[in-house]
Amino acid sequence: MPLFAIEVAVSLIAAVLLFMSVVFALQISVGTWHSPKQTGRKPSGALPPVAVLVPAHNEENSLDVSLASIKQQLRERDRLMVVADNCTDQTARVAGRHGADVVERTDAANRGKGYALQFGIDQLRDDPRPIVIIIDADCTLAPGSIKTLCSTVESTGRPVQSLNLIELGSAPSLQERLGVFAFRVKNYARFKGLQRLGFACPLAGTGMAFPWAIIKNVKLASGNIVEDLNLGIDLAIDGHPAVFEDRAMVTSHFPDKQSDQLTQRRRWEHGHIQTIISQTPRLLRQAVIQRRMDLVVMAADLVVVPLSLYALTCALTVFAAAGILYFGGSPSALIMTTASAALMVLGLLIAWYGFGRELVSLKELFQIPVYIARKLPMYFDLIRNPERKWVRSARKKEERDE
């Protein structure tokens, strides 16, 4: 291949990386600004009743804690429904013990959270509530979150995404702490940046609240491995972009085994890349048709790939651009990739200062290349064998022993 063709290809990649770096650094910088404590919204009158929908697949070991955190926040007219989806354990019995409305679904051919959610929404139609909140069965809902989510939905009339974080275990490894930090960068710093800039945030799959008038008409039944990301895009295009509400929070834990963590990350990251390819052109096309800048911003946010892949691609492009310069090519690609790398590092340092100092030391932060190296097989699989089916990763010791 001629040097010129290689230079054009590397320059295009460098330009995309530079764009991603600008978006990333801007979101992080704005999201980390110090601001006065929020006083909260004060809707007039009593808050409407809610239905809390919990999709659960073989969650007997985590459901007790999750439902307890929900039950203590429910009022008399609120409704709690658990969808025991293709379960082979005691999930339904545990849910019933907490007084939830339990519906069981068995369909081995159509597996995945999207199908479970659709089944639950259909079951709610006989006795709906004005607001529906979706909580994953392995998540703990922070006190006061239902009231906060309900208040925000009531005052905005839009879907609302709460703060969704991963908690550390009792003796976390550096790799786990770096993983939790990366989760905070995406779900806290970047979401907060979008909020402060006045734009919608993506949906994160749990801790989501919707007006019944909106969610009842949405088609949720699919085996998409990142159904939440696609749902947020669909709603935004239809005129219902999500609001970020960090005064409400859900937390969960990484799977205990590293192999299960890798399975989870593989599903998330492969799904994200597939969504970038399929949904970015759609968002930009609709942005032009509807003349909406917020859809352009959503597309820009979407194309920022997961941190590990982002850093790996940036490093490889720097080496390629340096090789082009060595053989007599233009320095433009190297300038762009160097600027991209600098902005990425700057964004990470700002995010670490604002959201990660208690998780990892500055010295440990620079061990991120080791964290990335351990994920290389997952990225090679993205080309050879991309994840296309929903796979639930084991979370508890009892599940691993089965």
N, C-alpha and C positions, 0 to 999 in steps of 0.2 A: 504494500500500500504506500503511495507517495506521501512524503512528509507533509505536504500541504493538506491532504485529506485528513491525516491524523491530527494535524494542528487545528483544523476546523472542528473536528469532533470533540477534542479536548477543550477547546475554547467554549463550545456550546455547553458542555458539562460544567465548566468553570463559571459560566454566566448564571446557570441555574443554581449552583452552589452559593454564589454571591447573593442572589436574590433570596434564597432560603436563609442565609446568614443575617441579612438585613432584617427580614421578618422576625427571625428568632431573637436577635439582639434587641429589637424594638419592643417586642412583647415582654421580654424578661425585664428590661429597663423600666418600662411603664408599670409592670406588675409588681415591681419591688419598691416603688416609691412609697415613702411613708405618707400615710394620710390619716386624718382624724378618725377615731372610732365611729363606725356606723351607728346611727341611732335607731335605724329600722323604720319600716313603713307602718303606718297606722291606718288601716282600712276602717271605714265607717261600719258600725254594726257588728254583729257576731260573725265569726268565720264560718263558712259553710262546712257541712260534714264531708269526710273524705273516705275513699276506699283505698286500702293499702293492699297491693297485689304482690305476692311473693312467689316467683317461679322457683321450683326446687326439684332437683334430680339427685336422688340418693344423698340427702343432706341430714340424715338423722343425728349426726354427731355435731353439727354446727347450728342446727335450727333452734335449739333451746335458747341459746344466747341471743340470736337474732330476733326471735319472736318476743322474748322478754323485753328487749329494748324498744320494740314497737308498741307492745301492749300497754306499757306504762304511760304512753303518750296519747292513747285513744280516748275519745269521749263517747258518750252514750250512743249517739247516732252514727258514729263511724263504723266502718266495716273492714274486717281483716279477712282476706282470702288467700289461701295457699294452693297453688297448682302443683300437685305431686305428679311430676312428668316422667313417665316411663321408669318408675321407681321399683327397685327390687329389695328395698330395705324397709325400715319402719318410719319413713318420712311422714306418711299420712297420719299415723298414730300419734307421733310427736306433735304435729300441727293441731290435731284434734284435742290433745291434752291442754293446749293453750287457748282453746275456745275459738279457734279460727274456723271459717267456712272452708272445708277441704273439698277440692274437686280433683279427681284422679284422671289422668290422661294416659292412654296406652296406644302408641303408634310407632312401631319400630322402624317403619319406612320413612317417617318424617320426624327427625330428631333435631333438637336445637332449641335454644331459648326463645327464638322468634315464634315458633309454633306454640310453645307453652304460654307466652304472653297473649297471643291471639285467642287461645282457648280461654284464658282467664278473662279477657275483655268481653268475650262472647257470653260468659257465664254471668258477668256483672250487668248485662243488659236488662235482666228481669227486675233488678233493684239497684239502679245506678246511684252514684253520688256525684256532686258537681265537680269534684277533684279526685283524680287517681294518682296515687304515689306508688312507684315501683321500686322495690328493695330486693336485692339478691339475698338468697337464703344463707349465705356465708358472711353477711355484713352486719355490723352493729351500728345502730342509729343513735347519734348523739342526742342527749336530752334537749327538748325544745325544738327539734328539727322539724317535726310534722307541723307544728304551729307556724314556724317560720316559712316553710315551703308553701303552706296553705295561704298565708298572708301575701306572699310574693305573687303567687298565681292569681289571687283575687285582685291585687292591685295592678297587675300588668296584663292579665288575660292571655299570657303566653306560657309555653312550657318552661320549666325551671330545672336547672341542674345544680345540685348541691355539691359541696366540696367532697371529693372522693379520694381517700388516701389509704395507703398501706401502712400497717403498724409493724414494728419490729418484734421479733420473738425475744425470748429471755437471753439467748446467747448468740446474737447475729454475727455472721461472718462479714468480712469486708465486702464481698460480692453482694450480699443481701442488703447491706447498708447503701451501697452504690445504687442498687436497684430501687430502693425506696427513695433515694435522692432523685433519680431519673423520673420516678413517678410524680414526685412533688413538682419538678420542673414543668412537666406536661400539664398536670391536672390542677396545679395551684398557681405557679408563677405565670404561665402562659394564659391560662383562663382569666386570671386577675388582670393581666395586661389588656386582653380583649374587652373585659368589663369596663375598665377605666377609659378605654378609647371609645366606648359607646357601641361596641359591636357584639353580635351573638357569640356564644361559645358552642363547641360540639357537645353532644350528649355522651356521657361516660358509662352508661349501662345500668347504673344503680344510683339510688338517691335522686330519681327523676320524678317530677310532678307535672301533671297535665290537666288542663280543663277537660272535663268529660266531653264537651261539645267538639273538641278537637280529636282526642284520642279514639273516640268511638268510630270515627270514619277512616282511620289509618289501617292499611293492610300490613300486619306484622308477621304473618305466617311465612317464614322462610328459614332455610338452614344457613343463612349467611353467618360467617364466623365473626363478623363485627357488626351485628345488626343495629347496635346503638349508634354507631358512627353514621350508617346509612339512614337511619331514622331521623337523626338531626338534620341531615342534608335534605331529605324529602320534606320535612316540616318547614324548613327555611325557604325552600323554593315555593312552597304553597302559601307563604306569607306568615308563618308562625315560627320565627327564629327563637332559639332558647336563650333564657336569661341565666347568668351565673349568680348563685347565691351562696357565698361562703360562710354565712352565719348558720347554715344547716350543714351537717357533716355525716357521712357514712365512712366506716373504716372496715378493713378486712386484713387478712394476713396472706403472705406468700405461702404457697405449698411448702411442706416440710422438706421433701426430697428435692435435690437439685435437678433431677431428671424431670420431675413434675413442674418445677419452675420453668425449665426450658420448654416444656410442652405448652405452658401458658403463654410464655413470651413469643413462641413460634406462632401461635394462633393470633395473638394481638398484632404482631409486626407483619406477618404475611398478609393478614387481612387489611392492615393499613395500606400497604403497598398496592394491593389489588384495588382498593377503594380510590387511591390517588389516580390510578390509570383509568378507572371506569367513570369516576364522578367529577374529576376536575374539568374536563371538557363540557360536561353537562352544566356545572355551576357557571362557567364562563358564558356559555350560550344563553342560559337563563338570565344572567346579569345584563347581557346586551338586550335581550327581548323585553325584560321588565324594567330596564334602566335602573338597576339597583347596585349601589356600591357595596352594600353589606355582603352580597353574594360573591363579589370579587375578593373581599377580605376573607370570606370563608374559604374560598379556593386557595388563597395565598397561605392561610393557616394549614390547610390540608396537605399542601405539597411539602411541608417541612417534615422530612422523614424521621423515624425514630432516632434518638441520639447516637446510638452505637453505629448504625448504618451511615448516619450523617458524618460522623467523625472518620469512619473508615473510608468512605468515598472521598472525603476531603483530602485525607492523607495520600491516597493512591493518585488523585488528580494532581497534587503538588509534585509528586515524583515524575509523573508523565509530562507535566509542563516543564519541569526542569530538564528532562531529557530532550524535549523539543528545542529548548533554548540552546542546549549543548550542541545540538546538530545544526544550528544555524537558523532556527525558527524565530518567530516573534516572541517577545517577552510578555505579551498581553495576557496569555493564559496563566502564566506564573504569577503575574501581578494580581489577577482576579482571585486565584486560588489562595494566595498568601493573605489577601484581604479577607477572604471567606474564613480561613482558619483563625485569623486574628479576632474577627467578630464573634466566631463561635466560642473561642476561649474566653473572650471578654464577657459574653452572655453567661457562660457557665460560672465564671467567677462571681458575677453579680448575683446569679441565682444561689450560689453556695453561700454568699454573705447573707442573703435575705431569707433563705429557706433550708439551708443544709449544714450550718456550722456545728449543730449538735449531733449530726449524724456521722460526718466524716471530717477528719482534720484536713488542713490545706495540703499537707504532705500526702495523705491518702488519696486526695482528689486527683493527684497526678499519676495515680495507678490505674486510671480509667483505661489506658491502652490494654492492660492485662484483662480487664473486664470485657473489653471489646473482643480481644483475641479468643476468649472462651465462647463467644457467640458466632464465630466464623462459620462453623458447620451449618448453623441455622440459616445464614445468608446464602451459602452455597445451595442449600435445599430450596431456597426461594426460586432458583433457576431450574434445578433438576426435578424437584418434587414439591411444589407449593401446596400449603395447607388449604384445603377447600371445604372440609367438613368440621362442624362443631365438635370439639373434644373437651370433655370435662376433666380437669386434672385433680388427682387425689389431694386432700388437704389434711387429713387426720391419720394418726398412726393406725387406728382401727381399720380405716379404709385400705391402707397400704398392705395390711396383713391378709386381706381377703384373697 
